Amino acid sequence: MKTHPIHPRNIKKVWTVNGRKVSDIHVAAPILEPGHWEDFDPFLVMMEDQFEKGAFDVHPHRGIETVSFIIDGSINHYDSATGDGGTLRKGDLQFMTAGRGVLHNETPADGESVHMLQLWVNLPREHKMTEPRYQNMRAEDVPVRHENGALIRVYSGSSGDIVSNTLNYVPVTFVEMTIDSGASVTQDLPGSYNGFIYILEGSGQFGENKVEAKKGQALWLDSVAAEELSGIQVTANENLRLVLFAGEPLNEPVVARGPFVMNTEAEITQAYSDYRNGVFHKSN
C-alpha cells in the first residue's frame, strides 16, 4: 500500500476565550467571533454556552449547518417545520442542516443547566436552499480511534483509519480527544482544510512549533499546501481533553444577518420575508 508523507502543521494563533453573563440563566463565550468570514471559512461562528430553560426562545435559521455538542447536561430539541425532536445528552452531537429554513428551539429540562458548544458551518451556494436535515449522534455510537494513551471520538470526517458516516455538504472533520498526561497523538487533515482546537480540560503542547496552551484557550492551525496531507501533533502536559474542527473553505461571498447566512443582500431580504410570511413553518 502506497503511503503519503504527512506534513506537520504549526499553530498560527492562540487566544483565551472569555464568557460574559447574558442573563441570570445564560453565560456565553464566543470561541469564533462573527465577522471573520474569510479567515474562518467554512466556519462562521462558534459559541460556548452554559444556560437553563428560558435562555433561548423559538428561532429560525437559513443557509447554514449547526453543530451542537453537549459537554454536560441534556437538552430537548424540537423543530416546528419538520416535526423532528428528541433529547441530546452528554457527549451527544447534532448536525442540523437548516437549508431553506427551520424554526426550532433547544431547551434544558426544568432546573437543569446545560454546557454545550455550537458551531455554525456555512453552506455552499448550491445547497443554501436544500431541504432541512437532522443527524443526531449518540456518544455510545460514535466511532473511536484508540492510540497509546489517547482516545479519539470521530464525530465527523476521519482520524487515522477511523471514519465517521456523518453526512456533510461541506467536508468537516470534528474529533474529541482525551489524552493521558505525557502521551502524544497526531490528527491527520487534508492540507486544504482550515481548522482550530478548543481545550476543554488540562494543558499541552500543540503543533510542530510546540505551542503551550491550556483549558479555556483556542488555537488556530497554520496553513500548508492544499495538495498535501497534513497532521497536527498534540502532546498532553497533564490529562487533556479537547475538540478539533477542520473543514474545506468555500471561498464564496458571505452576507449574514441575525440567524440567516446567504451570499447576497437580496437573499437575506428574502429570508426575512419568508420568515415573516410563515414559510419556515411549512415543509415541502
Legacy VTK file of the C-alpha trace (Angstrom):
# vtk DataFile Version 3.0
C-alpha trace
ASCII
DATASET POLYDATA
POINTS 284 float
0.000 0.000 0.000
1.417 3.385 -1.028
1.586 5.920 1.769
1.893 9.683 1.506
4.093 11.808 3.783
2.262 13.810 6.424
3.349 17.438 6.550
3.271 18.777 10.118
1.250 21.871 10.876
2.203 24.742 13.173
-0.137 26.674 15.406
-0.731 30.129 13.928
-2.567 31.823 16.801
-3.674 31.184 20.401
-6.362 33.135 22.250
-8.180 32.891 25.573
-11.959 32.505 25.473
-13.884 34.662 27.953
-17.529 34.216 28.877
-20.000 37.003 29.524
-23.205 36.919 31.532
-26.119 37.329 29.154
-28.683 36.850 31.913
-29.076 35.126 35.273
-29.570 31.851 33.392
-27.118 32.221 30.482
-23.342 32.634 30.155
-21.982 32.830 26.599
-18.370 32.690 25.412
-17.504 33.363 21.739
-14.778 30.958 20.577
-15.004 32.096 16.948
-16.226 35.694 16.808
-18.637 36.524 13.965
-17.486 38.707 11.105
-14.218 36.945 10.227
-15.782 35.129 7.314
-12.722 34.848 5.098
-10.348 33.908 7.928
-12.581 31.181 9.401
-14.061 29.817 6.144
-16.052 27.473 6.083
-16.837 28.231 9.740
-18.856 31.286 10.720
-19.096 31.452 14.486
-18.732 29.121 17.480
-20.162 29.727 20.940
-19.718 28.014 24.274
-22.985 28.329 26.197
-24.000 27.447 29.739
-27.704 28.014 30.226
-31.003 26.969 31.773
-34.535 26.682 30.432
-35.774 30.004 29.089
-32.414 31.285 27.824
-33.463 30.694 24.206
-36.828 31.035 22.510
-38.042 29.545 19.238
-35.841 30.940 16.443
-35.199 30.439 12.705
-32.126 29.603 10.604
-31.397 29.542 6.876
-28.273 28.906 4.797
-26.134 27.136 7.416
-25.488 23.905 9.258
-25.182 23.958 13.042
-23.035 21.510 15.003
-24.205 21.200 18.619
-22.003 19.252 21.034
-23.196 18.580 24.588
-20.338 18.888 27.082
-22.552 18.354 30.127
-26.252 18.099 30.923
-29.054 17.354 28.458
-31.176 19.367 26.089
-34.537 18.880 24.398
-34.773 19.859 20.754
-37.880 20.482 18.655
-38.355 21.695 15.094
-41.797 23.000 14.152
-41.168 22.702 10.402
-40.069 19.075 10.169
-41.530 17.664 13.383
-38.100 16.350 14.376
-37.234 16.366 18.047
-35.575 14.470 20.838
-33.120 14.712 23.697
-29.370 15.207 23.432
-27.209 14.176 26.394
-23.592 14.498 27.480
-21.274 13.506 24.618
-24.058 13.581 22.008
-23.826 15.619 18.826
-26.395 17.070 16.460
-25.695 18.158 12.881
-28.623 20.346 11.817
-28.819 21.404 8.179
-31.045 24.484 8.170
-31.023 24.754 4.379
-34.049 26.690 3.120
-35.315 27.226 6.650
-36.028 25.740 10.055
-37.836 27.105 13.084
-36.653 25.365 16.220
-35.751 25.594 19.884
-33.249 23.976 22.237
-34.132 23.897 25.906
-32.961 22.087 29.061
-35.364 20.415 31.452
-36.710 22.431 34.377
-33.974 23.226 36.883
-31.177 21.743 34.735
-28.140 23.568 33.393
-26.576 22.638 30.065
-22.995 23.215 28.899
-22.620 22.994 25.126
-20.703 24.133 22.066
-22.439 25.267 18.898
-20.589 25.833 15.635
-22.130 27.384 12.531
-20.834 25.928 9.261
-21.548 27.816 6.050
-23.478 26.045 3.300
-22.252 26.250 -0.315
-24.264 28.466 -2.639
-25.812 25.466 -4.433
-27.069 23.998 -1.137
-28.279 27.151 0.646
-31.909 26.224 -0.015
-31.652 22.459 0.430
-34.200 20.534 2.486
-33.606 20.698 6.263
-31.964 17.641 7.820
-31.083 16.468 11.332
-28.397 13.960 12.286
-28.276 13.016 15.963
-25.198 11.081 17.075
-25.253 9.318 20.429
-21.981 9.260 22.355
-22.018 5.460 22.585
-22.403 5.109 18.796
-19.539 7.398 17.772
-16.595 5.539 16.156
-13.444 5.652 18.272
-9.743 5.639 17.402
-7.516 4.189 20.134
-3.860 5.151 20.385
-1.356 4.635 23.199
-2.637 6.954 25.934
-5.255 8.597 23.690
-8.898 8.103 22.778
-10.315 9.997 19.796
-14.057 10.113 19.114
-14.677 10.732 15.419
-17.963 12.631 15.095
-17.342 13.730 11.505
-14.658 13.098 8.914
-11.846 10.738 9.870
-8.914 10.157 12.202
-6.294 7.650 11.097
-8.212 4.622 9.820
-11.428 5.500 11.672
-14.103 7.107 9.501
-17.438 8.641 10.551
-20.556 8.191 8.420
-21.852 11.699 9.172
-23.208 13.457 6.075
-21.782 16.900 5.285
-22.428 19.357 2.470
-19.031 20.862 3.340
-16.310 18.344 4.243
-15.801 18.769 8.007
-13.669 16.848 10.485
-14.769 17.002 14.117
-12.989 14.925 16.746
-12.907 14.945 20.529
-9.565 13.864 22.013
-8.907 12.590 25.524
-5.143 12.215 26.053
-3.290 10.938 29.126
-0.536 13.033 30.639
2.706 12.574 28.654
1.038 10.930 25.643
1.128 12.285 22.090
-1.130 11.810 19.095
-1.313 13.228 15.550
-4.568 14.103 13.800
-4.379 13.896 10.014
-6.118 16.516 7.864
-6.194 17.467 4.180
-3.803 20.346 3.604
-6.607 22.488 2.168
-8.601 22.484 5.431
-8.854 25.405 7.818
-9.132 24.328 11.438
-8.910 25.063 15.129
-8.694 23.426 18.554
-10.539 24.299 21.756
-9.253 22.937 25.070
-11.916 21.691 27.490
-9.619 20.296 30.203
-5.907 20.205 31.011
-2.967 21.595 29.039
-0.495 20.539 26.377
1.865 21.299 23.526
0.428 21.758 20.051
1.791 21.728 16.525
5.265 21.416 15.083
6.158 24.686 16.829
5.155 23.163 20.216
2.882 25.976 21.367
1.760 25.729 25.003
-1.966 26.132 25.726
-4.444 25.221 28.459
-8.124 24.892 29.348
-10.230 27.753 28.002
-7.865 28.570 25.156
-8.370 28.146 21.407
-5.698 27.566 18.759
-5.905 28.262 15.023
-3.973 25.865 12.788
-1.449 27.309 10.367
-1.891 26.503 6.693
0.100 24.134 4.499
-0.017 23.498 0.748
-3.540 22.465 -0.246
-2.424 19.337 -2.087
-0.542 17.939 0.917
-1.720 15.576 3.633
-1.104 17.372 6.904
-1.005 16.446 10.574
-1.375 18.345 13.830
0.511 16.870 16.775
-0.822 17.135 20.322
1.132 16.232 23.470
-0.551 16.292 26.879
1.296 18.039 29.727
-1.452 16.741 32.022
-4.652 14.845 31.310
-6.069 16.677 28.303
-9.481 16.910 26.659
-10.082 18.954 23.530
-12.196 19.307 20.432
-10.797 19.867 16.942
-12.782 21.195 14.000
-11.452 21.487 10.445
-13.134 21.952 7.094
-12.814 22.766 3.408
-13.065 26.520 2.669
-15.846 27.593 0.288
-14.292 30.852 -0.968
-17.750 32.359 -1.529
-19.246 35.728 -0.542
-20.930 35.804 2.877
-23.817 38.067 3.832
-25.012 37.359 7.371
-27.751 38.988 9.388
-29.123 37.514 12.578
-29.798 33.776 12.089
-29.564 33.872 8.279
-26.380 33.459 6.208
-26.618 33.822 2.439
-24.496 35.073 -0.483
-26.303 38.358 -1.291
-28.272 41.118 0.415
-31.290 40.237 -1.722
-31.241 36.661 -0.392
-31.142 37.956 3.194
-34.119 40.228 2.497
-35.987 37.247 1.031
-35.146 35.133 4.103
-36.697 37.697 6.443
-39.745 37.993 4.179
-40.194 34.214 4.114
-39.860 34.063 7.898
-42.464 36.800 8.439
-44.815 35.066 5.998
-44.617 31.727 7.830
-42.705 29.825 5.138
-40.386 28.294 7.791
-43.381 26.599 9.422
-44.048 24.552 6.307
-42.269 21.517 4.930
-42.315 20.758 1.215
LINES 1 285
284 0 1 2 3 4 5 6 7 8 9 10 11 12 13 14 15 16 17 18 19 20 21 22 23 24 25 26 27 28 29 30 31 32 33 34 35 36 37 38 39 40 41 42 43 44 45 46 47 48 49 50 51 52 53 54 55 56 57 58 59 60 61 62 63 64 65 66 67 68 69 70 71 72 73 74 75 76 77 78 79 80 81 82 83 84 85 86 87 88 89 90 91 92 93 94 95 96 97 98 99 100 101 102 103 104 105 106 107 108 109 110 111 112 113 114 115 116 117 118 119 120 121 122 123 124 125 126 127 128 129 130 131 132 133 134 135 136 137 138 139 140 141 142 143 144 145 146 147 148 149 150 151 152 153 154 155 156 157 158 159 160 161 162 163 164 165 166 167 168 169 170 171 172 173 174 175 176 177 178 179 180 181 182 183 184 185 186 187 188 189 190 191 192 193 194 195 196 197 198 199 200 201 202 203 204 205 206 207 208 209 210 211 212 213 214 215 216 217 218 219 220 221 222 223 224 225 226 227 228 229 230 231 232 233 234 235 236 237 238 239 240 241 242 243 244 245 246 247 248 249 250 251 252 253 254 255 256 257 258 259 260 261 262 263 264 265 266 267 268 269 270 271 272 273 274 275 276 277 278 279 280 281 282 283
